[in-house]
Amino acid sequence: MDFTVPSKSIAEVQEDLIKRFTHFANPKDRYRYLIDMGKQLQAMDESFATEDNRIHGCQSQVWIHIEEQDGRLFMAARSDAAIVSGLIALLLRIYHGRTAEEVATAPLDFLGKIGLLQQLSPNRSTGLYHMIKRIQSEGRNRQAA
């Protein structure tokens, strides 16, 4: 598992993602970029693919493992679907290595600004919602502990 602390703030990462995605005028190019992000996702250890780490509500198989170290939450995740892997990579750029408070409260309005949400199928949108809900609830739970 990668325990690298991000050097940029959440706002800076989101601004960077907005620039990258809005660079593409063609929606298919945005999807290709998203899929490429998913291909670069760090491999998740097989032992993390447990029922507890499985995200329910996703059409494809998705696992997100979250570990706390020095007050920060680090994540490893994987999916059996290319676009969903890209969505995971997108979320990990925001949440990985952040404090529980940052994870629980990170604004996600950038998702509408990058031009992907409008193109996701209802099933993928539901899956994305469940991934975000799981990550944020983990942040809230650890914040309360």
C-alpha positions in Angstrom: 0.0 0.0 0.0 1.2 3.5 -0.9 1.5 5.8 2.2 2.5 8.9 0.3 1.1 12.1 1.7 -0.2 14.4 -1.1 1.8 17.6 -1.7 -1.2 19.5 -3.1 -4.4 20.6 -1.3 -7.7 19.0 -2.3 -8.7 22.3 -4.0 -5.5 22.2 -6.1 -6.0 18.6 -7.1 -9.6 19.3 -8.1 -8.6 22.4 -10.1 -6.0 20.3 -11.9 -8.5 17.6 -12.7 -11.0 20.2 -14.0 -8.3 21.6 -16.3 -7.3 18.1 -17.6 -10.9 16.9 -18.3 -12.2 20.1 -19.8 -9.2 20.2 -22.1 -11.1 17.5 -24.1 -14.0 18.9 -26.1 -15.1 15.4 -27.2 -16.8 13.4 -24.4 -15.2 10.2 -25.8 -11.8 11.6 -25.2 -12.8 12.3 -21.5 -13.8 8.7 -21.2 -10.5 7.5 -22.7 -8.6 9.7 -20.3 -10.6 8.3 -17.4 -9.9 4.8 -18.5 -6.2 5.6 -18.8 -6.3 6.9 -15.2 -7.8 3.6 -14.2 -5.0 1.6 -15.9 -2.4 3.6 -13.8 -4.2 2.6 -10.6 -1.7 0.9 -8.2 -2.4 -2.8 -7.9 -4.4 -3.7 -4.8 -3.2 -6.6 -2.6 -5.5 -9.6 -3.1 -6.0 -9.9 0.7 -7.9 -6.6 0.6 -10.6 -8.0 -1.7 -12.8 -9.0 1.2 -16.6 -8.7 1.7 -16.0 -5.9 4.2 -14.2 -3.9 1.6 -16.6 -4.6 -1.2 -18.8 -1.7 -2.3 -22.4 -2.7 -2.6 -24.6 -0.9 -5.0 -22.1 -1.0 -7.9 -22.9 -2.9 -11.0 -19.3 -4.1 -11.3 -17.0 -5.6 -8.6 -15.4 -2.8 -6.5 -13.3 -3.1 -3.4 -11.9 -0.1 -1.4 -9.5 -0.8 1.5 -8.8 2.1 3.9 -6.0 2.2 6.4 -5.2 4.9 8.9 -1.6 5.9 9.5 -0.4 9.0 11.5 -3.9 10.4 11.4 -4.3 10.1 7.6 -6.4 7.7 5.5 -4.7 5.8 2.8 -6.6 3.8 0.2 -6.2 1.0 -2.2 -9.0 0.0 -4.5 -9.8 -2.0 -7.6 -12.6 -2.8 -10.0 -13.2 -5.4 -12.7 -14.5 -2.6 -15.1 -12.3 -0.1 -16.9 -14.4 3.0 -16.5 -15.1 2.2 -12.8 -11.3 1.8 -12.3 -11.0 5.3 -13.7 -13.6 6.6 -11.3 -11.7 5.0 -8.4 -8.5 6.6 -9.6 -10.3 10.0 -9.7 -11.6 9.6 -6.2 -8.2 8.4 -4.8 -6.6 11.5 -6.2 -8.9 13.5 -4.0 -9.1 11.3 -0.8 -5.9 9.2 -0.6 -3.5 10.4 2.2 -5.9 13.0 3.6 -7.0 13.5 7.2 -10.3 12.0 8.3 -11.8 15.5 8.5 -10.7 16.2 4.9 -12.1 12.9 3.7 -15.4 13.6 5.5 -15.9 17.1 4.2 -14.2 17.4 0.8 -16.5 19.2 -1.6 -17.2 17.3 -4.7 -18.7 19.9 -7.0 -15.7 19.5 -9.3 -17.3 16.2 -10.5 -20.0 18.3 -12.3 -17.3 20.7 -13.7 -15.2 18.0 -15.4 -18.1 17.0 -17.6 -18.3 13.3 -16.8 -21.3 13.1 -14.5 -23.6 14.1 -17.3 -22.4 11.2 -19.4 -22.3 8.4 -16.8 -25.1 5.8 -17.0 -27.5 5.7 -14.1 -25.8 2.5 -12.9 -22.4 4.0 -12.9 -23.6 7.2 -11.2 -25.1 5.0 -8.5 -21.9 3.1 -8.1 -19.9 6.4 -7.9 -22.3 7.6 -5.2 -21.8 4.4 -3.2 -18.0 4.7 -3.5 -18.1 8.3 -2.3 -20.5 7.5 0.5 -18.3 4.6 1.8 -15.1 6.7 1.7 -16.8 9.7 3.4 -18.5 7.6 6.1 -15.1 6.1 6.9 -13.7 9.6 7.3 -16.6 10.6 9.6 -16.3 7.4 11.6 -12.6 7.9 12.2 -13.1 11.6 12.9 -15.6 10.7 15.7 -13.3 8.0 17.2 
